[in-house]
Each structure stands twice: as C-alpha cells, then as structure tokens.
Amino acid sequence: LEADEVVATFVAGWALGDHGLNYDVLSRDSSLREGLERDEWIARRRAWADEAHPTRFELGFIREREASAPALWLPPTFGSKSTASRKEVEIGWALELSDTPLSGTLNEMPMGTAVYKETGRHWFWTSYTLVQEDDVWRIQKMTDEGANAQSLSVAELQQRIKELDGRTNEFLQIQRPTREDAQEVAWRIIKTIHYNDALIVHLPLDRTFSGDAFQRAMGLGLTERALVYLERLANNYAEQRGAVLRQMGVAQDALGDYYLERGMHERAQHFATLAIATLREALTHEETTATHAVLAEMLMRQGGDLDEAETHLNRAKEMAASKAEEATIEMDLGNIAAERKQYMEALRHYLQVADIEPNFEYIWFKIGIAYRNLKQPEDAKASFEPVSYTH
C-alpha cells in the first residue's frame, strides 16, 4: 500500500474492529505499540471497543505532505532515514463513538475537536509519520493536530485561517477546476473548521467563530457537523434562538433524508421527528412566514397532521410579504386539499397560484389533475397543453 493508503486503513480500522491489522501496520519501533506484545495490544483495543462502540467512519480529507526536517543536520552516515524512506500524511476524519475512560488509555486516540451529541460523532485531525520496513510503509508516530491547534494563540489561529482562506479563494477563482482543485479546497476548508474549533475553545462567548464554522461546514455539505455549531449558537445566544432553531430544523430534516437514502430508516425517522419538534420550538421564540411554511411542508411530507399543517399555512399566508411566498403557500394548501380528496378546494388554490405566478413550477399540471378528478376532461386537456408545449 502507498503511505496514504496505510494511514486510511489504520484510521478506518477503528470502526472495522480489525485491531490486529492496525497493530501490523505499525513500525517495530512505533510509539503507538506502547512496548506491548501483539495479543496484549489487541486485547486493550477490544476492551475499548466494547465500551466505545466505534462505527460509521467518515473521511474528510487525506494528503501526503513533506516530512519535517530534523532540527540538527547530520551527515548521511549518522543521520536518520532519508526522506525517500520517510513520509508524513495528514488526515481529517470522523467516527461515531461513546465516551469512555478507556479512550484516555490509548496512545493513538486523538482528541475530538467537535462532537455532535445526537449521534456521538467526533471529528479528528491527525498526522502520521511513516517509515519503510522491508520495503513497505509502516506508521512510526502519530501527531494530534487538533489538540496542537488548541495550543496556538488566538492571533496565530486567526493568521492561519487568513492564509488558508486566501489560498482557498484563489482556487475558487479557477474557471475549470479539476478534481484535484476540489480536493485542495475541501482540505483547506476542513482545516479551517478545526482552527475555528480551537478559537471557540479560546473565546467561547464570541459567536463569530461558531457562525464561521457553520458556514464553512454547510458550504462543503457537512450537515451533521454544521449542526454542532447551530446548537451552540441556539443555546448560547438567546436573541437569535428563533432564527437559529429554524436553520437547525431544516438541517435536521436534511440529515434525516441523508440517512433515509442510505437505508437507515430508524435514524432517518428520528431526525425527521426532531426537525418538527425544533421548528415548533422556533415558533415559540420567533414567528415568521418561513418557519410556518417549512414546518407545514415537513408535516405534509412526513404524513403528519394535515390539520396542523393547514393551520401553519394559513398563518403563513397572513404574514406573507411577497407574491412568491403567497404562491408557494397556495400550492401547499392545494396539495392538502387534494390529499383529502377535496378536489374543488384544491383547484381553487391551484388557480390562485396560476393567477399570482403563471409560470410556477408544475402548476398547470396540478390544475389539469384537479380538473380530471372533477370529471372535466376538456378543462383538464386545456390545462395540460401548456405543460406539453413547454416540454
């Protein structure tokens, strides 16, 4: 295996439970072996796994970097291994696990810079020094980059973020980015989020860093990690709680869809239920058109209480500040009526949508369906014609 593949195998081994393989990819002089024989080393990891239940490994980034130069130059005869037989690989990764005192007994267990308590997911940033033994790469040393970041000063952390942002912006200006360019951007943004985590530790009352981390996580589609920062904002800053809870509800719903696509139905249902509860709470802090409308759509999509959904939509309609909002709300009210088989009522709402915005997506198709259900085929045909013409 290449050096980065060895590291990925080692880190993923936490979730796979293949502790024997993890021991075998360590060099003979690796500090991570702790001087233990193979069987004893494996037994300790199995005891930890029985309590921590590690699962669902996720890779954020992995890349090889230049090995650190020795502090003192020595002639090749007396020096350490040549750079050709020594490499350093850094990796950002995440794992779901339960906290246990045994984690502190494992040399290779890094500190999570962020934790989402709802799933137990921890995010880590580590690097590994590898050497060649018998012509294969083996891990000699691990560095906890996340913990090191928290030892930096606020000024140093902000300077590093500034440098990373500068290079990221340069890559974002590329007209036709390659896959390597996209990976470079992801690597830099994830490192920046870890630095944001460190700034949050230094200045826990400054909302800027949680907000920045949230924006960066969402920019990469890291919904679960974004929820870490939304929860912090909601819990620590009362004046923004309603708006933040609305964002949390939307993110929780999106995370539920993510798990549903992967066949994890129980977890998907958990987050769908959590999203609705979050939005209901949001309304107790701040009543907005968007919150009412989003909550109604979630209730409809999840087969919830249509009466409650209709109540939220009617309230949103009263508060609507634009024609676009009105059209969307009328469409949803029409869908509720159609679900109840109240086709005349559904048609009334759909026609209202067409009156507000004639090009509203699928509206003429919806009108046609309503006419067909009302046994008015000629009107249905006339409504379908714009759809057919458009396509």
Number of C-alpha atoms within 10 A of each C-alpha: 10 10 23 20 13 21 28 18 17 21 22 21 18 21 19 14 17 16 21 15 13 22 21 14 19 23 20 15 13 19 15 20 21 12 12 10 10 13 11 11 19 19 13 14 20 16 11 19 21 11 15 18 17 21 20 14 19 16 16 18 18 20 16 14 11 10 15 11 8 9 6 6 10 10 7 9 7 8 11 13 12 10 13 9 14 20 22 23 23 22 23 22 21 23 24 21 22 18 14 14 10 15 18 13 12 16 12 18 16 19 18 19 22 19 21 17 12 10 13 16 24 21 23 24 26 22 21 24 21 27 25 17 13 7 8 15 24 28 30 21 19 21 15 18 22 24 18 13 20 20 13 15 13 17 10 13 19 16 12 15 19 13 12 18 16 11 13 19 11 11 15 13 9 10 7 8 11 10 9 9 15 13 15 16 20 19 19 17 21 21 22 24 23 26 25 26 23 25 23 21 15 15 13 15 13 15 15 15 21 24 17 14 25 22 17 20 23 15 13 13 11 17 20 20 22 23 23 21 27 23 17 15 23 20 13 15 13 11 12 14 21 23 19 23 27 28 21 25 28 22 21 24 22 18 21 23 19 17 16 17 11 9 11 13 13 12 17 22 17 13 23 25 19 17 26 23 14 21 25 19 16 24 18 10 15 15 16 17 20 16 25 26 25 21 25 29 22 20 21 20 10 12 9 15 11 18 13 14 23 23 15 21 28 19 17 23 21 10 16 19 11 9 12 13 17 20 24 19 28 23 25 22 26 28 21 23 20 19 13 12 13 16 22 16 17 27 24 16 23 26 19 18 26 18 12 16 16 14 12 15 13 12 22 23 19 22 26 25 23 26 22 17 17 15 11 13 14 12 16 21 15 14 21 19 14 13 15 9 7 7 6
